[in-house]
């Protein structure tokens, strides 16, 4: 039954999108909601059938595409990719259900369905060329969404988005070709299978060059400082649905790729570049937090806040241990839920006032109490309040990196406090005080359609903050296998020291618990 569930998840939205051309304009919204709801249910079925105790790939599919060069249609999921696929299906459903766009709605919904195909394809692909094809194809629908439905500077924003990400992807492709060549030199066979590449132990000098090639492609997608300048324009000019999908899913492609490619393939290079990458991540956290504080446009505050939190994900990823990497993967999901919800909330007020300037608001809590409550909960989740989803990911990410550098972790931690300052300041400007603008006195609170989109996100933000185990356990098991692989492949003494063996850690923990039991027995 589940033999081809990943292929169905990838190509069902695209097939439905093609059939959407013959659906009438009046029925297209209901059609889009139905298709995305089926896709979301299928993703939940995938989760139901997934065995969390198994660390490796599940639901694998394979057939040859170009046998002479070892290019195969190879799919599979583990705990790292499973929940991002579910998140992609979830946000596509929410995005289409809450769509307020009135211009060319049919084109928008069909574009979103094609975009969903590319997103699921990226997170399910285990062949580098198939991964690259989906990675590049994801640019086209997003380029169209920004360029066709964006703001006054939409053409500039969409071209800048395309040029940055496409250039980085070409450098990444060169790295992939070299990786396949080195695999051929070592084995006498061509292969683009990521799992086959894991078996290849490269000398440190080659790892360094390949790490840089992959890093450029991934860092631009994240986007890391100093490659981040395309994102505020993309967010600022994109329609609400474009910003939601971009923040919730597309940015995670870069951080996911670091975990899937860079760490297990180049463990020595990852350790070698750990401090420079961490410095960039901390600059990213602090600098964008300060820029966010200076913004007058509430959407730009959320956009820069999004970049700042992505810095914490990078820091956790390069902690080189199970706690940090598991925390970073969990924070990818948390960041997706929270930033996606915040962009939806900004869209709600923009639809009513057609402005995003905080100076045009003030006192909104008096006239839109339900909206203010939901926004407040998401602000708390964004700043990492305990018992909310971001707290779990941020705590684990920083805990993981603490073993590498106390000082850098402290800097990152203080930057999160700055994040609380600018988010609460923005909330105060928009929601508290007197209602000074006449236009704000007659604003309607969130309607049923908006609540249907927002309430599930509020539930997720609190539920996974209080009880993260259902998501964290599968992630943890898959991350342990990656860290184990990194430890085994590490060549240099520095890498061996920086990458702890999860098996040894478990043994140590087991011995501690045995001592505790003995102490208890003696006390009795």
NORCOR-V791649 format. One record per residue. N is the residue number from 1. RES is the residue in three letters. PSI is psi in degrees with one decimal (NA if undefined). Layout:
BEGIN
N:RES:PSI
N:RES:PSI
END
This chain:
BEGIN
1:UNK:-36.9
2:UNK:12.0
3:UNK:-36.6
4:UNK:27.9
5:UNK:-32.9
6:UNK:-41.4
7:UNK:-38.6
8:UNK:-44.9
9:UNK:-35.8
10:UNK:-50.6
11:UNK:-14.2
12:UNK:-47.3
13:UNK:-38.4
14:UNK:-42.8
15:UNK:-43.3
16:UNK:-35.9
17:UNK:-40.3
18:UNK:-40.8
19:UNK:-23.2
20:UNK:-22.6
21:UNK:-25.3
22:UNK:-0.2
23:UNK:142.1
24:UNK:156.5
25:UNK:-34.7
26:UNK:-28.6
27:UNK:-5.6
28:UNK:-34.9
29:UNK:-47.5
30:UNK:-37.7
31:UNK:-46.2
32:UNK:-42.2
33:UNK:-42.4
34:UNK:-46.4
35:UNK:-47.3
36:UNK:-30.7
37:UNK:-41.8
38:UNK:-43.1
39:UNK:-42.1
40:UNK:-41.7
41:UNK:-41.3
42:UNK:-38.1
43:UNK:-35.1
44:UNK:-36.5
45:UNK:-40.1
46:UNK:-44.5
47:UNK:-42.5
48:UNK:-41.2
49:UNK:-15.0
50:UNK:136.1
51:UNK:106.4
52:UNK:-17.3
53:UNK:-16.8
54:UNK:123.3
55:UNK:-28.2
56:UNK:-167.6
57:UNK:142.6
58:UNK:162.9
59:UNK:38.9
60:UNK:141.8
61:UNK:143.3
62:UNK:133.0
63:UNK:153.6
64:UNK:138.6
65:UNK:-55.2
66:UNK:84.4
67:UNK:-34.8
68:UNK:-30.1
69:UNK:11.5
70:UNK:27.5
71:UNK:119.0
72:UNK:152.3
73:UNK:96.3
74:UNK:119.5
75:UNK:157.8
76:UNK:158.3
77:UNK:151.5
78:UNK:-170.3
79:UNK:-21.4
80:UNK:-41.3
81:UNK:-23.0
82:UNK:-51.4
83:UNK:-23.0
84:UNK:-34.1
85:UNK:-44.1
86:UNK:-41.2
87:UNK:-39.0
88:UNK:-43.5
89:UNK:-39.6
90:UNK:-46.2
91:UNK:-29.1
92:UNK:-42.2
93:UNK:-48.8
94:UNK:-41.8
95:UNK:-45.6
96:UNK:-38.3
97:UNK:-33.3
98:UNK:12.1
99:UNK:124.7
100:UNK:-3.7
101:UNK:135.0
102:UNK:-17.3
103:UNK:127.9
104:UNK:54.8
105:UNK:-37.6
106:UNK:-46.2
107:UNK:-41.1
108:UNK:-48.0
109:UNK:-41.5
110:UNK:-41.3
111:UNK:-42.4
112:UNK:-37.4
113:UNK:-39.1
114:UNK:-37.5
115:UNK:-38.1
116:UNK:-39.1
117:UNK:-46.8
118:UNK:-37.1
119:UNK:-48.6
120:UNK:-37.7
121:UNK:-42.0
122:UNK:-44.4
123:UNK:-13.3
124:UNK:-17.9
125:UNK:134.2
126:UNK:5.3
127:UNK:131.1
128:UNK:-39.0
129:UNK:-42.2
130:UNK:-43.1
131:UNK:-46.8
132:UNK:-39.4
133:UNK:-47.3
134:UNK:-38.9
135:UNK:-47.6
136:UNK:-38.8
137:UNK:-27.9
138:UNK:-22.1
139:UNK:-36.0
140:UNK:-51.8
141:UNK:-39.7
142:UNK:-37.8
143:UNK:-42.4
144:UNK:-41.0
145:UNK:-45.9
146:UNK:-45.6
147:UNK:-31.9
148:UNK:-32.0
149:UNK:8.2
150:UNK:-170.6
151:UNK:-164.8
152:UNK:-33.4
153:UNK:28.0
154:UNK:-35.9
155:UNK:-44.2
156:UNK:-45.6
157:UNK:-42.9
158:UNK:-39.1
159:UNK:-41.1
160:UNK:-42.7
161:UNK:-46.5
162:UNK:-47.7
163:UNK:-44.6
164:UNK:-55.5
165:UNK:-36.5
166:UNK:-40.7
167:UNK:-46.8
168:UNK:-38.0
169:UNK:-35.7
170:UNK:-40.4
171:UNK:-41.1
172:UNK:-40.0
173:UNK:-40.7
174:UNK:-43.3
175:UNK:-40.9
176:UNK:-42.1
177:UNK:-41.7
178:UNK:-39.4
179:UNK:-43.0
180:UNK:-38.5
181:UNK:-43.3
182:UNK:-33.9
183:UNK:-39.2
184:UNK:-42.2
185:UNK:-36.6
186:UNK:-33.8
187:UNK:-17.1
188:UNK:6.4
189:UNK:144.9
190:UNK:140.2
191:UNK:137.7
192:UNK:13.1
193:UNK:125.4
194:UNK:-37.8
195:UNK:-34.7
196:UNK:-39.7
197:UNK:-30.5
198:UNK:-29.7
199:UNK:-13.7
200:UNK:123.8
201:UNK:109.5
202:UNK:149.8
203:UNK:156.3
204:UNK:-38.5
205:UNK:-38.5
206:UNK:-39.8
207:UNK:-40.8
208:UNK:-46.2
209:UNK:-43.7
210:UNK:-38.2
211:UNK:-44.2
212:UNK:-41.8
213:UNK:-46.9
214:UNK:-38.3
215:UNK:-42.2
216:UNK:-46.1
217:UNK:-43.4
218:UNK:-41.4
219:UNK:-37.2
220:UNK:-36.1
221:UNK:-29.7
222:UNK:-51.5
223:UNK:138.1
224:UNK:153.2
225:UNK:134.6
226:UNK:23.1
227:UNK:13.3
228:UNK:-5.6
229:UNK:-18.2
230:UNK:-26.3
231:UNK:-46.4
232:UNK:-36.7
233:UNK:-44.0
234:UNK:-45.6
235:UNK:-43.0
236:UNK:-35.4
237:UNK:-20.7
238:UNK:149.7
239:UNK:168.0
240:UNK:-47.2
241:UNK:-35.4
242:UNK:-44.9
243:UNK:-39.6
244:UNK:-51.1
245:UNK:-39.1
246:UNK:-48.9
247:UNK:-40.7
248:UNK:-37.3
249:UNK:-53.5
250:UNK:-37.8
251:UNK:-25.6
252:UNK:-16.5
253:UNK:-41.5
254:UNK:-48.9
255:UNK:-37.9
256:UNK:-42.0
257:UNK:-32.7
258:UNK:-43.1
259:UNK:-37.3
260:UNK:-36.4
261:UNK:-65.9
262:UNK:-49.3
263:UNK:-53.9
264:UNK:-26.9
265:UNK:-35.4
266:UNK:64.2
267:UNK:-40.2
268:UNK:-41.7
269:UNK:-35.9
270:UNK:-40.8
271:UNK:-39.9
272:UNK:-42.1
273:UNK:6.4
274:UNK:-48.0
275:UNK:-48.2
276:UNK:-41.3
277:UNK:-40.9
278:UNK:-38.4
279:UNK:-45.1
280:UNK:-39.6
281:UNK:-40.3
282:UNK:-39.6
283:UNK:-43.3
284:UNK:-43.6
285:UNK:-49.6
286:UNK:-49.2
287:UNK:-49.6
288:UNK:-27.5
289:UNK:-41.8
290:UNK:-39.2
291:UNK:-40.1
292:UNK:-39.2
293:UNK:-28.1
294:UNK:-5.9
295:UNK:147.7
296:UNK:-17.5
297:UNK:122.5
298:UNK:-29.5
299:UNK:-35.4
300:UNK:-32.9
301:UNK:-46.9
302:UNK:-37.8
303:UNK:-49.2
304:UNK:-33.7
305:UNK:-40.1
306:UNK:-44.7
307:UNK:-41.8
308:UNK:-44.2
309:UNK:-29.0
310:UNK:-28.7
311:UNK:-37.3
312:UNK:-37.5
313:UNK:-45.2
314:UNK:-42.9
315:UNK:-44.9
316:UNK:-39.3
317:UNK:-40.7
318:UNK:19.8
319:UNK:-19.6
320:UNK:18.0
321:UNK:169.7
322:UNK:-41.4
323:UNK:-48.1
324:UNK:-47.4
325:UNK:-42.2
326:UNK:-42.1
327:UNK:-39.8
328:UNK:-39.4
329:UNK:-41.7
330:UNK:-37.8
331:UNK:-28.9
332:UNK:-43.7
333:UNK:-45.7
334:UNK:-44.2
335:UNK:-39.7
336:UNK:-46.5
337:UNK:-48.9
338:UNK:-49.0
339:UNK:-37.2
340:UNK:-43.7
341:UNK:-41.2
342:UNK:-40.2
343:UNK:-35.6
344:UNK:-42.4
345:UNK:-39.2
346:UNK:-39.3
347:UNK:-34.9
348:UNK:-48.2
349:UNK:-30.6
350:UNK:-37.9
351:UNK:-29.5
352:UNK:-37.8
353:UNK:-14.9
354:UNK:34.8
355:UNK:151.5
356:UNK:7.9
357:UNK:127.5
358:UNK:-26.0
359:UNK:-19.1
360:UNK:-6.4
361:UNK:-141.4
362:UNK:125.8
363:UNK:16.2
364:UNK:-24.1
365:UNK:-26.0
366:UNK:-36.7
367:UNK:-20.4
368:UNK:67.6
369:UNK:-38.9
370:UNK:-42.7
371:UNK:-43.4
372:UNK:-37.4
373:UNK:-48.7
374:UNK:-43.1
375:UNK:-41.6
376:UNK:-42.2
377:UNK:-42.7
378:UNK:-32.3
379:UNK:-43.7
380:UNK:-40.9
381:UNK:-37.9
382:UNK:-40.0
383:UNK:1.1
384:UNK:37.4
385:UNK:133.8
386:UNK:145.1
387:UNK:14.1
388:UNK:162.0
389:UNK:-39.2
390:UNK:-27.2
391:UNK:-43.3
392:UNK:-50.9
393:UNK:-43.3
394:UNK:-41.7
395:UNK:-47.5
396:UNK:-40.0
397:UNK:-46.4
398:UNK:-36.1
399:UNK:-42.0
400:UNK:-44.2
401:UNK:-19.4
402:UNK:-32.1
403:UNK:-18.0
404:UNK:-41.3
405:UNK:115.1
406:UNK:-42.5
407:UNK:-45.9
408:UNK:-36.0
409:UNK:-39.9
410:UNK:-42.0
411:UNK:-44.6
412:UNK:-38.7
413:UNK:-41.0
414:UNK:-32.2
415:UNK:-32.0
416:UNK:-32.8
417:UNK:-39.7
418:UNK:-37.2
419:UNK:-40.8
420:UNK:-36.7
421:UNK:-50.6
422:UNK:-32.4
423:UNK:-43.0
424:UNK:-33.6
425:UNK:-45.2
426:UNK:-39.8
427:UNK:-40.7
428:UNK:-44.8
429:UNK:-40.7
430:UNK:-33.8
431:UNK:-21.3
432:UNK:173.3
433:UNK:-168.1
434:UNK:153.1
435:UNK:100.1
436:UNK:-22.1
437:UNK:129.8
438:UNK:-36.2
439:UNK:-26.5
440:UNK:-19.0
441:UNK:-21.9
442:UNK:13.6
443:UNK:139.4
444:UNK:142.5
445:UNK:174.0
446:UNK:137.1
447:UNK:-179.0
448:UNK:-41.1
449:UNK:-40.7
450:UNK:-37.9
451:UNK:-37.6
452:UNK:-35.0
453:UNK:-37.2
454:UNK:-38.0
455:UNK:-44.4
456:UNK:-34.1
457:UNK:-37.6
458:UNK:-44.3
459:UNK:-45.6
460:UNK:-44.3
461:UNK:-34.8
462:UNK:-44.9
463:UNK:-48.9
464:UNK:-14.7
465:UNK:-36.3
466:UNK:-40.9
467:UNK:80.0
468:UNK:-4.2
469:UNK:-44.7
470:UNK:-29.9
471:UNK:-38.9
472:UNK:-33.4
473:UNK:-51.8
474:UNK:-38.6
475:UNK:-48.0
476:UNK:-43.0
477:UNK:-42.7
478:UNK:-37.4
479:UNK:-38.2
480:UNK:-40.9
481:UNK:-34.6
482:UNK:-43.8
483:UNK:-37.9
484:UNK:-44.6
485:UNK:-43.5
486:UNK:-43.0
487:UNK:-42.2
488:UNK:-34.5
489:UNK:-17.0
490:UNK:133.2
491:UNK:-49.5
492:UNK:151.9
493:UNK:-35.4
494:UNK:-42.2
495:UNK:-41.3
496:UNK:-40.0
497:UNK:-35.6
498:UNK:-26.4
499:UNK:101.5
500:UNK:149.4
501:UNK:115.2
502:UNK:-33.2
503:UNK:-42.4
504:UNK:-37.6
505:UNK:-42.6
506:UNK:-40.6
507:UNK:-42.7
508:UNK:-42.7
509:UNK:-38.9
510:UNK:-41.3
511:UNK:-36.1
512:UNK:-45.3
513:UNK:-34.2
514:UNK:-40.4
515:UNK:-42.9
516:UNK:-41.1
517:UNK:-43.2
518:UNK:-41.0
519:UNK:-43.4
520:UNK:-41.2
521:UNK:-42.0
522:UNK:-38.6
523:UNK:-37.5
524:UNK:NA
END
